[in-house]
Every structure is written in C-alpha cells, then in structure tokens.
Amino acid sequence: MISAGAGQSSQKVPLRRVLRLFRPYRGRLLVIVLLIGSASLIALTVPLMVRELFDVALPQGLVGLLSALSLGMALASLTGSVISVVESFISTFVGQRVMHDLRTAVYSHLQELPLEFFTRTRTGEVQSRIANDIGSMQATVTSTASSLVSSVTTVVASVIALLIMDWRLALLSLSVLPLCVLISRRVGELRRVYTRRRQQQMSLMSSMLEEQLSVSGVLLARTMGRSKELTEAFAAESKALSDLQVESNMAGRWRQSTIQTTMAMMPVFIYWSSGMTAARGHSAISLGTLIAFVSLQQGLFNPALSLLGIGVSLQGSLALFERIFEYMDLPATIVDPVQPVHLKEVHGSIQFDNVDFGYPGGELALSGLDFTVQQGKSLAIVGETGAGKTTIGYLAARLYDVSAGRVLLDGVDIRSLSLATLASSIGVVAQETYLFHASVAENLRFAKPDATDKELVEAAKAAQIHDLVVGLPEGYDTVVGERGLRMSGGERQRIAIARTLLRNPRVLILDEATSALDTQTERSVQRALDTLSAGRTVITIAHRLSTTQNADEIIVLDRGKISERGRHEDLMKRGGIYAAMFGRGHEVSPEEAVERA
C-alpha cells in the first residue's frame, strides 16, 4: 500500500547506499585516485624544495642547485596542472554517468508503480524529484569523489611532513582540527534540514506550474476570473522559496567563519611560537623550515577546510538522495512474472473467475464476479456511477491486480503472462483520450514505432479520421498540441482508435468511449469503433445504453456485484434495473423501449 503522503518521510539514507551508485565505475575511480594521489605528492615536494632554496642554495650561492630547484618547482606546477585537467574530465564523466543512471532508474521504477501512486501524487511533485532533486545533487556527485580523495591524500601527506619538520609546531597546528570538525558537523545537520525544506517547496511550485499553466489550468483560471489570485498565490510560494534559499545559504555561516578565521590566524601563532622558542634559548627554526612549514600548514588547512565543506555538502545532498530513494523504495506491484507463460497464439477469451477487488484503504469495489466473454463475442457492462464498471477494465488490462480470484486470458491467469504479451493482446480506448504534444503520425506510432506510412493511413481511414488529417496544414506532421487540445474531442477519440488499430489487439476494452461526445460526433466515432471491434473480443463499459443493444451479453453491476445479466431484449422484458436505466436514458417507458428494440 502506498501512502498518500509518499515523499514526506524523513528516513535517513545510509552513505553506503549512495556509494553503491559508483560501483559500475570503480575502474575509473581508481584512475582518479592514482591521479590525485600523484598530484598531491608532487605538490608536497614544492615546500621541501623551498626549504632547500632558502636554507642551502641561496645562502651558499649554489647556482646549480638553485636552477635545479627552480626547474623542479616549475615542473611540479606544470605536471599538477595537466593531472588536474585529466582528473577533472574523468571525475565529471563519472559524476554525469551516475546522475544518468539514477535518473533512468527512477524513471524506470516510476513506470512500474501502480496507478494508485499517480492518482495520489501530483505530477509536478514527480517531475520535481527527477529534475530539481537530481539536478541539485549533480554538482556534489560530480566533484565530491575527486575532492574527497585529493583532500584526504593531501591532509595525510601534509601531517606526516609537518611532524618530520617540527613535531611541536605540528601538534599546535593540529589542535584546532577537532573543534573545526564538530562545528562543521553541526552546520551539515542544519543544511540537511534546510535542503529538504527547500526541495519540498520547489516541488510545490513545480506542481503549481504544471497544473495552473497547462491549457486546462489557464482556461479554468480565465473563465473563473482567478488569474490575479493565482499569480498572488504563486508569488507567495516563490517568496517562501527565496527566503528558504537565503536561510539555507546562511545556515551555519557564522560558525564556518570562526573556522576560517582560526585557520587564517594559525601562521601568526607559528611565527610567534618560533620567535618565543628562539628567545628562550632553544634551538631556532631555520628560515627555510619556517617558510616551508607555514606553506605546508596552509596546504593542510585548505584541504582540511575542503573536507569539512564536503561533509556539509554531503549532508545536504543526502537529503536529496533521501527524497529520490523514497520513490525507489516504493513497491512495484505490477511486474513481470519470473517465468512467464508464453501463448503461441492469442484467441481473446476473457474470464473473471470469482474476482474480488478493493482499492487500498477502502471497501471492496467488486465482489464475486464470475463471467466469461468467449473469443470474438461482446460484453456490455452497465451500472450506476460508482458501481465498479471502470474497475473491471483496469483489472482486465492488469492495471491493478485482483484481491481474490483470477482474471484469465485464453484460460491462463494474466498474472502469469508477461506485461508485453498483455499490452499486445488487450487494447483500451478510454473516455479521456491522451495525446502527446507531438505530430499526428508520432502519436499513432506510439502504438507501433515501426509502422509504415501506409499502415498509418489505413488505420486512420478505418477510424474515419484520415480525410480530416490530410486536410490539416501539415497533414500527418501536424502537431496536435498539449494533450491534443488543438483537436476536438471526437477527433482525438478517432486518433486514439486509429492508434489502437495499429496494435491490432485480440481483446478490446471500450471504457465509455463516446459518453462525452455530441450525438453527431458520437455516430462518427461509433462507426470507427464498429470497425475496430470487428472480429475481436469486446468489453464495452457503457454510459449511454444505446451502445449496448447489440452486445452478446449485458452485465448490470450494482455496488460491485452482478445484479442482472442477459441480452438487451431479455433484460428489458424483465423490467429490472437495466430497463429502468434504459428508460431514463431514452425518456420512454421500459415497454416502449422493448417495442423499439
């Protein structure tokens, strides 16, 4: 079961789970480690050469040594630059690939989630998780691995070098690090909280944009005269996001400034300590050693600050990973069986065997359904609103799984069949037709990507939409607009029928496919549906009972159970629920309806 509030959890994600994302690229990561380690060690030789320069080469006038040291420092700088460019390319490549893998994994998993998730979750929220959350963590993932290795290598090597030069000054330099680590950890926790709040606010704004700036949203706002109020509401949410951004960026800044100030002042303490040591008669530190020590100290503090910064960034990024993994951890209930049954040929017989079904958290929507639609026959399902008609279509197409009983295709439980087999065998034409913001041809080829132009034309002619399409400015290349709203309802419905014809399914489910159309348009669409239904097993979920009269059998649902069944004439003579519904729909008595039938 999926909570309506999915996505609001604050469960922390273990860092090892994030690191597993990098596992496919461990070879490249090893190269990065070797490059960074080499660059860090080369950089450490510079202070040592500086010490030799001031303590030996300059005082003793050794021109050869001076030239060698100068050349060595220049080569170290050049080599470090080359390594940095190569390492930057590899680390960026790995980071981008990890983001690509994560985006694809999330999208793929979302495709497997049950319809219930999408009915309870705003589309803008889902889009924000993929675009905003993964986009926000991109910089951290791209640079963190290389920065981490570089900083750790430099810190370890610098500490060893400092201890060799002067262990007393080294201990003084290192004494401030525990305090810095503690402060950074507190700052990271703050950033994690603010990051989650900020991303939630961004998700809310994405949902507002997706809903209110769609064609339907704009039409509703203008016809209701609410454009100004929506603008004010959006401005308020935008200001809230802006304030959160400021708070997030400033979270812990005073604490971090304390760390930076302390580390910036450490050379002063080193100079002072060195002077006091010499003034008390202890052995003085040479000028070269002092310069090299301070240089190494900065070489220690800068990567140490970088490490602390990485810790803060990781805390914020973990909040983003938490939001992403919340979706990844939702169970995918409609999945392929481990060993699917393969049908040599699909005939199209559909059977509901004592089926019960209830939506999560609710009562049973269907109870004890038993019926069979033989190959090539037609079944009409009627009933009052909420009786469970559409649910039967969902179960037949396996958009949901039954709570009890079985749905069989040619005698095989559909849960034993692959999803690909079901998709090719069972076609659905719904009342709410969805078209992509693409051309007519692209919308048709969504059903069959390799369909030829000739097949498109044949399907369109059968759906009685070809003449209209060729009359459009760009014919089959005409873009239909968002959700196909550049077309009328009847035109969209006939394009959907043509799309289903391309798939050529053996079983057809018509879910109130003409209920929202005017009478004239309904006749055109109905003729297209008759063409589509020829030779197929058809389940018609009927709103207008005029479409049920020629069905081989009619089932009347009442509160999720079959209350009547039979042919149109038999049900009219019985004078029960069906006859009453038919009479209301035609404004005649059941007796008159029988005479007209």
Summary of the structure (lengths in Angstrom):
residues: 597
radius of gyration: 35.5
end to end distance: 46.5
largest distance: 125.0
contacts: 1879
relative contact order: 0.08
helix: 66%
strand: 11%
